[in-house]
């Protein structure tokens, strides 16, 4: 009697599970594989990172459409799929189009910037990089919040394939002071004399390229063994740390509310007496 490949795989999984007893070797061995033997990313799966060319990744992000989250996520996943990673083929199986919802702070809502949404989505599926994954996420958020962006040096502009002429569309760079798209766009608009949201195209393409570059640079440095957690951009600012002394996650001062987060408090909160 002949059986199909699907039936054979089902029997193998069943036999392995019984033979392994409580260890459930069969289940774990095939957890990320569908009935046809194809990789399927499951919750908790972790894929191996290898160092990438940060500028080449930034260039791909700049050239990619679909909004900021898709630009960053697609660029880094694509480069990992082309890399020497043991999981290159698994990276290639990830449908990066899923990140298309993150444009303009989640479908235009102005909430978390898609660049940061992409960083979290990406790093969450990477295997531990010298116990640095959380620090890389923190540094990405703080860098976006505090840095004058997008990157605008002649070297960077040329590296991503843009031009000095297009820099006129960007205007002045700006500091977001927040992980929110709303704050980032508003501050850029204000410093450029009220530029409207609809003119953000080149600026936001370069911002995605800038963040793709920085995220890859951080991941490369973490891979090389650098302690990302001690970088200033990995830590809460002095002002935010002061707020956390009362509004902690495990202990609070008196009736102070418990708060989770390292984002700049004073962007939205002006103090107790204002």
MIFILO-609816 format. One record per atom (N, C-alpha, C): residue number from 1; atom name; z negated, x negated, y. Coordinates in steps of 0.1 Angstrom, whole numbers, plus 5000, padded with zeros to 4 digits. Last residue first. Layout:
PT  resi  name    zz    xx    yy
PT   NUM    CA     Z     X     Y
...
***
This chain:
PT  resi  name    zz    xx    yy
PT   274     N  4634  4982  5719
PT   274    CA  4645  4985  5727
PT   274     C  4651  4999  5723
PT   273     N  4614  4971  5703
PT   273    CA  4610  4977  5716
PT   273     C  4622  4980  5725
PT   272     N  4623  4959  5680
PT   272    CA  4614  4971  5678
PT   272     C  4611  4977  5692
PT   271     N  4659  4951  5679
PT   271    CA  4644  4948  5680
PT   271     C  4636  4961  5680
PT   270     N  4685  4958  5675
PT   270    CA  4682  4950  5687
PT   270     C  4667  4947  5689
PT   269     N  4706  4958  5648
PT   269    CA  4692  4961  5653
PT   269     C  4689  4952  5664
PT   268     N  4732  4948  5644
PT   268    CA  4730  4963  5645
PT   268     C  4716  4966  5651
PT   267     N  4729  4921  5646
PT   267    CA  4742  4927  5649
PT   267     C  4741  4942  5652
PT   266     N  4704  4913  5637
PT   266    CA  4705  4917  5651
PT   266     C  4719  4921  5656
PT   265     N  4707  4906  5610
PT   265    CA  4700  4919  5614
PT   265     C  4704  4923  5628
PT   264     N  4733  4894  5592
PT   264    CA  4727  4892  5605
PT   264     C  4721  4906  5609
PT   263     N  4725  4895  5557
PT   263    CA  4734  4897  5568
PT   263     C  4726  4897  5581
PT   262     N  4710  4895  5535
PT   262    CA  4709  4883  5543
PT   262     C  4718  4884  5555
PT   261     N  4690  4921  5518
PT   261    CA  4702  4916  5525
PT   261     C  4699  4904  5533
PT   260     N  4669  4948  5516
PT   260    CA  4676  4938  5508
PT   260     C  4688  4934  5516
PT   259     N  4636  4957  5527
PT   259    CA  4651  4956  5530
PT   259     C  4657  4945  5521
PT   258     N  4611  4980  5532
PT   258    CA  4616  4970  5524
PT   258     C  4631  4969  5525
PT   257     N  4596  4987  5564
PT   257    CA  4605  4991  5553
PT   257     C  4609  4979  5545
PT   256     N  4561  4983  5572
PT   256    CA  4575  4979  5574
PT   256     C  4584  4983  5562
PT   255     N  4535  4989  5573
PT   255    CA  4544  5000  5569
PT   255     C  4558  4996  5570
PT   254     N  4525  4956  5565
PT   254    CA  4521  4970  5569
PT   254     C  4530  4980  5564
PT   253     N  4552  4938  5555
PT   253    CA  4540  4938  5565
PT   253     C  4537  4952  5569
PT   252     N  4559  4936  5520
PT   252    CA  4562  4939  5534
PT   252     C  4549  4938  5542
PT   251     N  4574  4921  5491
PT   251    CA  4562  4923  5499
PT   251     C  4566  4926  5514
PT   250     N  4599  4922  5480
PT   250    CA  4588  4925  5471
PT   250     C  4575  4927  5479
PT   249     N  4616  4919  5502
PT   249    CA  4621  4927  5490
PT   249     C  4609  4930  5480
PT   248     N  4604  4924  5536
PT   248    CA  4608  4917  5524
PT   248     C  4613  4926  5513
PT   247     N  4600  4925  5565
PT   247    CA  4608  4934  5558
PT   247     C  4613  4927  5545
PT   246     N  4587  4902  5574
PT   246    CA  4580  4915  5574
PT   246     C  4587  4925  5565
PT   245     N  4604  4882  5570
PT   245    CA  4590  4879  5568
PT   245     C  4582  4891  5568
PT   244     N  4629  4891  5577
PT   244    CA  4625  4892  5563
PT   244     C  4611  4889  5560
PT   243     N  4630  4883  5604
PT   243    CA  4629  4897  5601
PT   243     C  4624  4899  5586
PT   242     N  4633  4856  5600
PT   242    CA  4621  4861  5607
PT   242     C  4619  4875  5604
PT   241     N  4658  4855  5588
PT   241    CA  4647  4851  5580
PT   241     C  4634  4855  5586
PT   240     N  4673  4862  5610
PT   240    CA  4673  4871  5599
PT   240     C  4661  4868  5590
PT   239     N  4670  4839  5626
PT   239    CA  4666  4853  5631
PT   239     C  4664  4863  5620
PT   238     N  4680  4819  5610
PT   238    CA  4666  4819  5614
PT   238     C  4661  4832  5619
PT   237     N  4702  4833  5585
PT   237    CA  4699  4827  5598
PT   237     C  4684  4827  5601
PT   236     N  4702  4826  5550
PT   236    CA  4700  4836  5561
PT   236     C  4697  4828  5574
PT   235     N  4725  4802  5536
PT   235    CA  4712  4808  5539
PT   235     C  4712  4818  5550
PT   234     N  4749  4791  5533
PT   234    CA  4744  4798  5521
PT   234     C  4731  4805  5524
PT   233     N  4754  4776  5555
PT   233    CA  4761  4789  5554
PT   233     C  4757  4797  5542
PT   232     N  4739  4752  5550
PT   232    CA  4734  4762  5560
PT   232     C  4741  4776  5559
PT   231     N  4736  4745  5516
PT   231    CA  4744  4745  5527
PT   231     C  4739  4755  5537
PT   230     N  4722  4747  5492
PT   230    CA  4715  4740  5503
PT   230     C  4724  4740  5516
PT   229     N  4739  4758  5474
PT   229    CA  4728  4766  5478
PT   229     C  4721  4760  5490
PT   228     N  4757  4740  5465
PT   228    CA  4762  4749  5475
PT   228     C  4750  4757  5481
PT   227     N  4756  4709  5455
PT   227    CA  4746  4720  5456
PT   227     C  4750  4729  5468
PT   226     N  4784  4698  5435
PT   226    CA  4777  4699  5448
PT   226     C  4768  4711  5449
PT   225     N  4799  4698  5412
PT   225    CA  4784  4695  5411
PT   225     C  4777  4696  5424
PT   224     N  4825  4706  5411
PT   224    CA  4822  4691  5411
PT   224     C  4807  4688  5411
PT   223     N  4821  4733  5413
PT   223    CA  4826  4728  5400
PT   223     C  4823  4713  5399
PT   222     N  4815  4734  5440
PT   222    CA  4805  4738  5430
PT   222     C  4809  4732  5416
PT   221     N  4840  4727  5450
PT   221    CA  4828  4718  5453
PT   221     C  4817  4722  5443
PT   220     N  4856  4748  5441
PT   220    CA  4859  4734  5437
PT   220     C  4847  4725  5439
PT   219     N  4844  4769  5455
PT   219    CA  4844  4769  5440
PT   219     C  4847  4755  5435
PT   218     N  4849  4762  5482
PT   218    CA  4835  4763  5477
PT   218     C  4835  4762  5462
PT   217     N  4877  4763  5481
PT   217    CA  4871  4750  5484
PT   217     C  4856  4751  5480
PT   216     N  4880  4790  5476
PT   216    CA  4885  4781  5466
PT   216     C  4878  4767  5469
PT   215     N  4870  4800  5500
PT   215    CA  4864  4804  5487
PT   215     C  4868  4794  5477
PT   214     N  4887  4789  5519
PT   214    CA  4873  4785  5519
PT   214     C  4867  4789  5506
PT   213     N  4912  4801  5513
PT   213    CA  4911  4786  5514
PT   213     C  4896  4782  5512
PT   212     N  4906  4828  5516
PT   212    CA  4911  4823  5503
PT   212     C  4909  4808  5502
PT   211     N  4901  4827  5544
PT   211    CA  4890  4830  5534
PT   211     C  4894  4826  5520
PT   210     N  4926  4821  5554
PT   210    CA  4914  4813  5557
PT   210     C  4903  4815  5547
PT   209     N  4941  4842  5545
PT   209    CA  4945  4829  5541
PT   209     C  4933  4820  5543
PT   208     N  4929  4863  5559
PT   208    CA  4929  4863  5544
PT   208     C  4932  4849  5539
PT   207     N  4935  4855  5585
PT   207    CA  4921  4856  5581
PT   207     C  4920  4856  5566
PT   206     N  4963  4857  5585
PT   206    CA  4957  4844  5585
PT   206     C  4942  4844  5582
PT   205     N  4964  4885  5583
PT   205    CA  4970  4877  5572
PT   205     C  4965  4863  5572
PT   204     N  4951  4891  5607
PT   204    CA  4944  4894  5594
PT   204     C  4951  4887  5583
PT   203     N  4970  4883  5626
PT   203    CA  4957  4878  5626
PT   203     C  4950  4880  5613
PT   202     N  4993  4897  5620
PT   202    CA  4993  4883  5618
PT   202     C  4979  4877  5618
PT   201     N  4981  4925  5625
PT   201    CA  4988  4920  5613
PT   201     C  4988  4905  5611
PT   200     N  4969  4939  5646
PT   200    CA  4961  4929  5639
PT   200     C  4969  4921  5628
PT   199     N  4979  4959  5661
PT   199    CA  4985  4946  5664
PT   199     C  4977  4935  5656
PT   198     N  4964  4981  5657
PT   198    CA  4977  4981  5651
PT   198     C  4984  4968  5653
PT   197     N  4941  4978  5673
PT   197    CA  4940  4976  5658
PT   197     C  4954  4974  5652
PT   196     N  4949  4963  5705
PT   196    CA  4947  4974  5696
PT   196     C  4947  4970  5681
PT   195     N  4931  4941  5726
PT   195    CA  4942  4943  5717
PT   195     C  4939  4954  5707
PT   194     N  4912  4936  5747
PT   194    CA  4914  4950  5742
PT   194     C  4927  4952  5733
PT   193     N  4912  4909  5753
PT   193    CA  4915  4919  5763
PT   193     C  4918  4933  5758
PT   192     N  4903  4894  5731
PT   192    CA  4917  4893  5735
PT   192     C  4921  4905  5744
PT   191     N  4877  4900  5727
PT   191    CA  4880  4887  5732
PT   191     C  4894  4885  5736
PT   190     N  4880  4926  5716
PT   190    CA  4874  4924  5728
PT   190     C  4877  4911  5735
PT   189     N  4893  4921  5691
PT   189    CA  4900  4930  5701
PT   189     C  4894  4927  5715
PT   188     N  4874  4907  5678
PT   188    CA  4887  4901  5680
PT   188     C  4894  4908  5691
PT   187     N  4854  4926  5677
PT   187    CA  4851  4914  5684
PT   187     C  4864  4906  5687
PT   186     N  4867  4945  5660
PT   186    CA  4862  4949  5674
PT   186     C  4860  4936  5682
PT   185     N  4871  4932  5636
PT   185    CA  4882  4936  5644
PT   185     C  4878  4939  5659
PT   184     N  4844  4927  5629
PT   184    CA  4854  4916  5630
PT   184     C  4865  4920  5638
PT   183     N  4833  4952  5628
PT   183    CA  4828  4942  5637
PT   183     C  4838  4931  5639
PT   182     N  4848  4964  5607
PT   182    CA  4847  4970  5620
PT   182     C  4843  4960  5631
PT   181     N  4844  4948  5585
PT   181    CA  4857  4948  5591
PT   181     C  4856  4954  5605
PT   180     N  4812  4932  5582
PT   180    CA  4820  4944  5583
PT   180     C  4833  4942  5590
PT   179     N  4795  4911  5582
PT   179    CA  4805  4912  5571
PT   179     C  4814  4924  5572
PT   178     N  4791  4897  5615
PT   178    CA  4789  4908  5605
PT   178     C  4799  4906  5594
PT   177     N  4802  4881  5634
PT   177    CA  4788  4884  5635
PT   177     C  4783  4895  5625
PT   176     N  4829  4872  5638
PT   176    CA  4826  4886  5634
PT   176     C  4812  4890  5636
PT   175     N  4844  4855  5663
PT   175    CA  4833  4854  5654
PT   175     C  4829  4869  5651
PT   174     N  4879  4846  5668
PT   174    CA  4867  4853  5671
PT   174     C  4857  4852  5660
PT   173     N  4908  4833  5686
PT   173    CA  4900  4835  5674
PT   173     C  4887  4841  5678
PT   172     N  4933  4847  5707
PT   172    CA  4921  4839  5705
PT   172     C  4914  4843  5692
PT   171     N  4965  4855  5691
PT   171    CA  4956  4853  5703
PT   171     C  4944  4844  5701
PT   170     N  4983  4863  5673
PT   170    CA  4969  4862  5669
PT   170     C  4960  4862  5682
PT   169     N  5007  4860  5685
PT   169    CA  5003  4874  5680
PT   169     C  4989  4874  5677
PT   168     N  5009  4833  5689
PT   168    CA  5007  4842  5701
PT   168     C  5003  4856  5697
PT   167     N  5014  4824  5664
PT   167    CA  5000  4822  5669
PT   167     C  4998  4831  5681
PT   166     N  5040  4825  5660
PT   166    CA  5033  4836  5655
PT   166     C  5018  4836  5660
PT   165     N  5047  4800  5671
PT   165    CA  5052  4812  5678
PT   165     C  5043  4824  5673
PT   164     N  5038  4783  5651
PT   164    CA  5031  4783  5664
PT   164     C  5035  4795  5672
PT   163     N  5039  4799  5619
PT   163    CA  5044  4791  5630
PT   163     C  5036  4792  5642
PT   162     N  5031  4796  5583
PT   162    CA  5033  4803  5596
PT   162     C  5038  4794  5607
PT   161     N  5025  4783  5559
PT   161    CA  5039  4788  5562
PT   161     C  5041  4797  5574
PT   160     N  5002  4772  5555
PT   160    CA  5003  4785  5550
PT   160     C  5017  4791  5552
PT   159     N  5005  4747  5568
PT   159    CA  5003  4748  5554
PT   159     C  5004  4761  5548
PT   158     N  5008  4754  5595
PT   158    CA  5019  4749  5588
PT   158     C  5018  4750  5573
PT   157     N  4981  4762  5600
PT   157    CA  4992  4771  5603
PT   157     C  5004  4767  5595
PT   156     N  4967  4737  5593
PT   156    CA  4965  4750  5585
PT   156     C  4977  4759  5587
PT   155     N  4977  4720  5613
PT   155    CA  4979  4717  5599
PT   155     C  4977  4729  5590
PT   154     N  4969  4732  5636
PT   154    CA  4984  4730  5634
PT   154     C  4986  4728  5619
PT   153     N  4942  4755  5631
PT   153    CA  4947  4741  5634
PT   153     C  4962  4741  5630
PT   152     N  4930  4779  5627
PT   152    CA  4941  4779  5636
PT   152     C  4947  4765  5639
PT   151     N  4913  4804  5608
PT   151    CA  4916  4790  5610
PT   151     C  4929  4788  5617
PT   150     N  4906  4835  5626
PT   150    CA  4910  4827  5615
PT   150     C  4912  4812  5618
PT   149     N  4871  4825  5634
PT   149    CA  4883  4827  5625
PT   149     C  4894  4836  5631
PT   148     N  4843  4808  5636
PT   148    CA  4854  4812  5645
PT   148     C  4866  4813  5637
PT   147     N  4817  4820  5614
PT   147    CA  4827  4810  5618
PT   147     C  4837  4817  5627
PT   146     N  4798  4839  5606
PT   146    CA  4795  4830  5617
PT   146     C  4806  4821  5622
PT   145     N  4808  4856  5585
PT   145    CA  4800  4862  5596
PT   145     C  4799  4853  5608
PT   144     N  4821  4838  5568
PT   144    CA  4828  4849  5574
PT   144     C  4821  4854  5587
PT   143     N  4798  4824  5560
PT   143    CA  4809  4817  5567
PT   143     C  4817  4827  5574
PT   142     N  4783  4843  5547
PT   142    CA  4777  4837  5559
PT   142     C  4788  4830  5567
PT   141     N  4800  4849  5525
PT   141    CA  4796  4859  5534
PT   141     C  4791  4853  5547
PT   140     N  4802  4824  5512
PT   140    CA  4814  4831  5517
PT   140     C  4810  4841  5527
PT   139     N  4775  4819  5506
PT   139    CA  4782  4810  5515
PT   139     C  4794  4817  5521
PT   138     N  4771  4839  5486
PT   138    CA  4763  4839  5499
PT   138     C  4770  4830  5510
PT   137     N  4789  4831  5467
PT   137    CA  4791  4844  5473
PT   137     C  4783  4844  5486
PT   136     N  4778  4806  5460
PT   136    CA  4792  4806  5465
PT   136     C  4794  4820  5472
PT   135     N  4754  4813  5450
PT   135    CA  4754  4806  5462
PT   135     C  4768  4806  5469
PT   134     N  4762  4826  5426
PT   134    CA  4755  4834  5437
PT   134     C  4755  4827  5450
PT   133     N  4772  4803  5412
PT   133    CA  4781  4815  5416
PT   133     C  4775  4823  5427
PT   132     N  4760  4781  5403
PT   132    CA  4763  4781  5417
PT   132     C  4770  4794  5421
PT   131     N  4756  4769  5378
PT   131    CA  4746  4778  5383
PT   131     C  4747  4780  5398
PT   130     N  4780  4756  5372
PT   130    CA  4768  4748  5375
PT   130     C  4757  4756  5382
PT   129     N  4793  4784  5371
PT   129    CA  4798  4771  5377
PT   129     C  4786  4763  5381
PT   128     N  4797  4808  5346
PT   128    CA  4788  4801  5355
PT   128     C  4793  4787  5358
PT   127     N  4829  4825  5348
PT   127    CA  4818  4819  5340
PT   127     C  4809  4810  5350
PT   126     N  4837  4852  5369
PT   126    CA  4838  4838  5366
PT   126     C  4826  4833  5358
PT   125     N  4834  4877  5378
PT   125    CA  4840  4876  5365
PT   125     C  4842  4861  5361
PT   124     N  4823  4875  5403
PT   124    CA  4816  4883  5393
PT   124     C  4821  4881  5379
PT   123     N  4842  4864  5418
PT   123    CA  4832  4855  5413
PT   123     C  4823  4862  5403
PT   122     N  4859  4887  5424
PT   122    CA  4864  4875  5417
PT   122     C  4852  4867  5410
PT   121     N  4843  4905  5438
PT   121    CA  4850  4909  5426
PT   121     C  4855  4897  5417
PT   120     N  4834  4889  5459
PT   120    CA  4825  4894  5450
PT   120     C  4831  4898  5437
PT   119     N  4859  4884  5472
PT   119    CA  4851  4873  5467
PT   119     C  4841  4877  5457
PT   118     N  4868  4910  5479
PT   118    CA  4875  4902  5469
PT   118     C  4867  4890  5463
PT   117     N  4849  4915  5498
PT   117    CA  4850  4924  5486
PT   117     C  4857  4916  5475
PT   116     N  4857  4897  5517
PT   116    CA  4844  4895  5510
PT   116     C  4843  4904  5498
PT   115     N  4882  4907  5524
PT   115    CA  4881  4893  5520
PT   115     C  4868  4891  5512
PT   114     N  4877  4933  5533
PT   114    CA  4883  4931  5520
PT   114     C  4882  4916  5515
PT   113     N  4845  4938  5548
PT   113    CA  4858  4933  5549
PT   113     C  4864  4930  5535
PT   112     N  4828  4969  5545
PT   112    CA  4829  4955  5542
PT   112     C  4843  4950  5542
PT   111     N  4843  4993  5567
PT   111    CA  4831  4988  5561
PT   111     C  4833  4973  5557
PT   110     N  4865  5006  5577
PT   110    CA  4859  4997  5585
PT   110     C  4846  4991  5580
PT   109     N  4882  5024  5563
PT   109    CA  4869  5029  5567
PT   109     C  4861  5019  5576
PT   108     N  4906  5017  5551
PT   108    CA  4906  5020  5565
PT   108     C  4892  5025  5570
PT   107     N  4900  5012  5524
PT   107    CA  4909  5023  5527
PT   107     C  4907  5027  5542
PT   106     N  4878  4990  5531
PT   106    CA  4879  5001  5521
PT   106     C  4887  5013  5526
PT   105     N  4885  4974  5554
PT   105    CA  4871  4978  5551
PT   105     C  4870  4990  5542
PT   104     N  4913  4970  5553
PT   104    CA  4906  4975  5565
PT   104     C  4892  4981  5562
PT   103     N  4917  4973  5518
PT   103    CA  4922  4970  5531
PT   103     C  4914  4977  5542
PT   102     N  4910  4977  5491
PT   102    CA  4900  4971  5500
PT   102     C  4905  4969  5514
PT   101     N  4927  4987  5472
PT   101    CA  4919  4997  5480
PT   101     C  4911  4991  5491
PT   100     N  4938  4967  5457
PT   100    CA  4945  4972  5469
PT   100     C  4938  4982  5477
PT    99     N  4928  4957  5434
PT    99    CA  4921  4953  5447
PT    99     C  4928  4959  5459
PT    98     N  4945  4964  5414
PT    98    CA  4933  4972  5416
PT    98     C  4925  4969  5429
PT    97     N  4964  4945  5413
PT    97    CA  4967  4957  5422
PT    97     C  4955  4965  5423
PT    96     N  4958  4928  5393
PT    96    CA  4952  4925  5407
PT    96     C  4955  4936  5417
PT    95     N  4949  4931  5362
PT    95    CA  4958  4938  5372
PT    95     C  4953  4937  5386
PT    94     N  4948  4903  5342
PT    94    CA  4940  4912  5351
PT    94     C  4950  4918  5361
PT    93     N  4962  4886  5326
PT    93    CA  4962  4900  5322
PT    93     C  4955  4909  5332
PT    92     N  4958  4861  5337
PT    92    CA  4971  4867  5339
PT    92     C  4971  4882  5335
PT    91     N  4933  4855  5327
PT    91    CA  4934  4857  5341
PT    91     C  4947  4865  5344
PT    90     N  4941  4850  5301
PT    90    CA  4932  4862  5303
PT    90     C  4933  4865  5318
PT    89     N  4956  4827  5304
PT    89    CA  4963  4839  5299
PT    89     C  4954  4851  5301
PT    88     N  4935  4809  5312
PT    88    CA  4946  4812  5320
PT    88     C  4953  4825  5316
PT    87     N  4911  4800  5300
PT    87    CA  4913  4815  5301
PT    87     C  4925  4819  5310
PT    86     N  4911  4774  5303
PT    86    CA  4912  4779  5289
PT    86     C  4915  4794  5289
PT    85     N  4931  4763  5330
PT    85    CA  4919  4770  5325
PT    85     C  4921  4775  5311
PT    84     N  4951  4752  5344
PT    84    CA  4948  4746  5330
PT    84     C  4936  4753  5324
PT    83     N  4969  4780  5360
PT    83    CA  4961  4767  5359
PT    83     C  4959  4762  5345
PT    82     N  4979  4804  5365
PT    82    CA  4989  4793  5364
PT    82     C  4982  4780  5361
PT    81     N  4957  4819  5368
PT    81    CA  4966  4823  5356
PT    81     C  4976  4812  5354
PT    80     N  4948  4809  5391
PT    80    CA  4940  4806  5379
PT    80     C  4949  4809  5367
PT    79     N  4967  4820  5408
PT    79    CA  4966  4805  5407
PT    79     C  4958  4801  5395
PT    78     N  4960  4847  5405
PT    78    CA  4973  4842  5402
PT    78     C  4973  4827  5399
PT    77     N  4934  4848  5416
PT    77    CA  4937  4851  5402
PT    77     C  4950  4846  5397
PT    76     N  4940  4841  5443
PT    76    CA  4931  4833  5434
PT    76     C  4933  4835  5419
PT    75     N  4958  4862  5451
PT    75    CA  4961  4848  5452
PT    75     C  4953  4839  5443
PT    74     N  4944  4886  5446
PT    74    CA  4956  4883  5439
PT    74     C  4960  4868  5439
PT    73     N  4922  4883  5464
PT    73    CA  4920  4885  5449
PT    73     C  4932  4881  5441
PT    72     N  4936  4881  5489
PT    72    CA  4926  4871  5484
PT    72     C  4925  4872  5469
PT    71     N  4952  4905  5490
PT    71    CA  4957  4891  5492
PT    71     C  4949  4881  5486
PT    70     N  4934  4926  5485
PT    70    CA  4945  4923  5475
PT    70     C  4950  4909  5477
PT    69     N  4919  4925  5508
PT    69    CA  4913  4923  5496
PT    69     C  4923  4919  5485
PT    68     N  4940  4928  5529
PT    68    CA  4932  4916  5528
PT    68     C  4925  4914  5514
PT    67     N  4972  4942  5519
PT    67    CA  4959  4942  5526
PT    67     C  4950  4931  5521
PT    66     N  4997  4940  5507
PT    66    CA  4987  4949  5501
PT    66     C  4973  4949  5507
PT    65     N  5013  4908  5502
PT    65    CA  5010  4920  5509
PT    65     C  4999  4928  5503
PT    64     N  5012  4872  5505
PT    64    CA  5010  4884  5497
PT    64     C  5007  4897  5505
PT    63     N  5012  4850  5521
PT    63    CA  5025  4856  5517
PT    63     C  5024  4869  5510
PT    62     N  4985  4844  5522
PT    62    CA  4992  4847  5535
PT    62     C  5005  4854  5531
PT    61     N  4980  4837  5495
PT    61    CA  4973  4848  5502
PT    61     C  4981  4853  5514
PT    60     N  4996  4814  5493
PT    60    CA  5000  4826  5486
PT    60     C  4993  4839  5491
PT    59     N  4982  4798  5511
PT    59    CA  4996  4801  5514
PT    59     C  5000  4814  5506
PT    58     N  4958  4795  5497
PT    58    CA  4958  4801  5510
PT    58     C  4972  4806  5514
PT    57     N  4967  4781  5475
PT    57    CA  4961  4794  5473
PT    57     C  4961  4802  5486
PT    56     N  4974  4757  5487
PT    56    CA  4985  4765  5480
PT    56     C  4980  4779  5478
PT    55     N  4949  4749  5497
PT    55    CA  4960  4752  5506
PT    55     C  4971  4761  5500
PT    54     N  4934  4744  5473
PT    54    CA  4930  4754  5483
PT    54     C  4941  4759  5492
PT    53     N  4942  4742  5441
PT    53    CA  4947  4737  5454
PT    53     C  4944  4747  5464
PT    52     N  4913  4745  5419
PT    52    CA  4926  4749  5424
PT    52     C  4930  4741  5437
PT    51     N  4893  4738  5391
PT    51    CA  4897  4735  5405
PT    51     C  4911  4739  5408
PT    50     N  4887  4766  5369
PT    50    CA  4891  4752  5371
PT    50     C  4895  4750  5385
PT    49     N  4866  4789  5352
PT    49    CA  4872  4784  5364
PT    49     C  4876  4770  5363
PT    48     N  4867  4811  5325
PT    48    CA  4865  4797  5329
PT    48     C  4873  4794  5342
PT    47     N  4851  4843  5327
PT    47    CA  4863  4835  5325
PT    47     C  4861  4821  5331
PT    46     N  4831  4867  5311
PT    46    CA  4831  4856  5321
PT    46     C  4843  4847  5317
PT    45     N  4822  4901  5307
PT    45    CA  4830  4890  5304
PT    45     C  4831  4880  5315
PT    44     N  4808  4923  5318
PT    44    CA  4800  4911  5313
PT    44     C  4808  4899  5309
PT    43     N  4830  4947  5308
PT    43    CA  4819  4944  5316
PT    43     C  4811  4933  5310
PT    42     N  4862  4932  5298
PT    42    CA  4851  4941  5296
PT    42     C  4839  4937  5306
PT    41     N  4896  4928  5298
PT    41    CA  4884  4924  5305
PT    41     C  4873  4935  5304
PT    40     N  4913  4923  5270
PT    40    CA  4910  4934  5279
PT    40     C  4896  4931  5285
PT    39     N  4939  4908  5251
PT    39    CA  4927  4907  5259
PT    39     C  4925  4918  5269
PT    38     N  4952  4923  5222
PT    38    CA  4954  4919  5236
PT    38     C  4940  4918  5243
PT    37     N  4951  4934  5196
PT    37    CA  4948  4920  5198
PT    37     C  4950  4914  5212
PT    36     N  4953  4961  5195
PT    36    CA  4965  4953  5192
PT    36     C  4963  4938  5194
PT    35     N  4928  4970  5202
PT    35    CA  4932  4972  5188
PT    35     C  4945  4964  5185
PT    34     N  4917  4945  5226
PT    34    CA  4920  4959  5222
PT    34     C  4925  4959  5207
PT    33     N  4889  4924  5232
PT    33    CA  4902  4925  5226
PT    33     C  4905  4940  5222
PT    32     N  4863  4919  5238
PT    32    CA  4873  4918  5249
PT    32     C  4887  4919  5244
PT    31     N  4850  4920  5213
PT    31    CA  4845  4929  5224
PT    31     C  4856  4930  5235
PT    30     N  4852  4906  5190
PT    30    CA  4864  4914  5195
PT    30     C  4861  4923  5207
PT    29     N  4828  4894  5187
PT    29    CA  4840  4886  5186
PT    29     C  4852  4893  5191
PT    28     N  4809  4914  5188
PT    28    CA  4810  4905  5199
PT    28     C  4823  4897  5198
PT    27     N  4814  4927  5163
PT    27    CA  4815  4934  5176
PT    27     C  4817  4925  5187
PT    26     N  4809  4907  5144
PT    26    CA  4822  4913  5145
PT    26     C  4824  4920  5158
PT    25     N  4782  4900  5147
PT    25    CA  4792  4891  5150
PT    25     C  4806  4897  5152
PT    24     N  4757  4913  5145
PT    24    CA  4768  4920  5150
PT    24     C  4779  4910  5155
PT    23     N  4732  4906  5136
PT    23    CA  4738  4898  5146
PT    23     C  4750  4904  5152
PT    22     N  4724  4923  5116
PT    22    CA  4718  4925  5129
PT    22     C  4725  4917  5140
PT    21     N  4753  4918  5097
PT    21    CA  4741  4924  5098
PT    21     C  4736  4927  5112
PT    20     N  4777  4906  5091
PT    20    CA  4768  4899  5101
PT    20     C  4755  4905  5102
PT    19     N  4789  4924  5074
PT    19    CA  4785  4911  5069
PT    19     C  4775  4904  5078
PT    18     N  4794  4945  5092
PT    18    CA  4785  4947  5081
PT    18     C  4780  4934  5076
PT    17     N  4812  4933  5110
PT    17    CA  4800  4938  5115
PT    17     C  4790  4940  5104
PT    16     N  4833  4926  5093
PT    16    CA  4826  4915  5100
PT    16     C  4812  4920  5105
PT    15     N  4843  4951  5085
PT    15    CA  4837  4942  5075
PT    15     C  4829  4931  5082
PT    14     N  4851  4961  5111
PT    14    CA  4841  4968  5103
PT    14     C  4834  4959  5093
PT    13     N  4871  4943  5118
PT    13    CA  4859  4944  5126
PT    13     C  4848  4951  5119
PT    12     N  4889  4947  5097
PT    12    CA  4883  4934  5099
PT    12     C  4870  4935  5107
PT    11     N  4897  4973  5101
PT    11    CA  4889  4970  5089
PT    11     C  4882  4957  5090
PT    10     N  4910  4970  5125
PT    10    CA  4898  4979  5125
PT    10     C  4890  4976  5113
PT     9     N  4931  4954  5118
PT     9    CA  4921  4949  5127
PT     9     C  4908  4957  5127
PT     8     N  4945  4971  5101
PT     8    CA  4939  4959  5095
PT     8     C  4928  4953  5105
PT     7     N  4953  4991  5118
PT     7    CA  4944  4995  5107
PT     7     C  4937  4982  5102
PT     6     N  4970  4976  5135
PT     6    CA  4958  4982  5141
PT     6     C  4948  4986  5130
PT     5     N  4989  4968  5117
PT     5    CA  4981  4958  5122
PT     5     C  4968  4964  5128
PT     4     N  4990  4992  5089
PT     4    CA  4994  4987  5102
PT     4     C  4985  4976  5106
PT     3     N  4995  4985  5054
PT     3    CA  4988  4991  5065
PT     3     C  4993  4985  5078
PT     2     N  5009  4994  5022
PT     2    CA  5009  4986  5034
PT     2     C  5001  4993  5045
PT     1     N  5000  4992  4988
PT     1    CA  5000  5000  5000
PT     1     C  5000  4991  5012
***
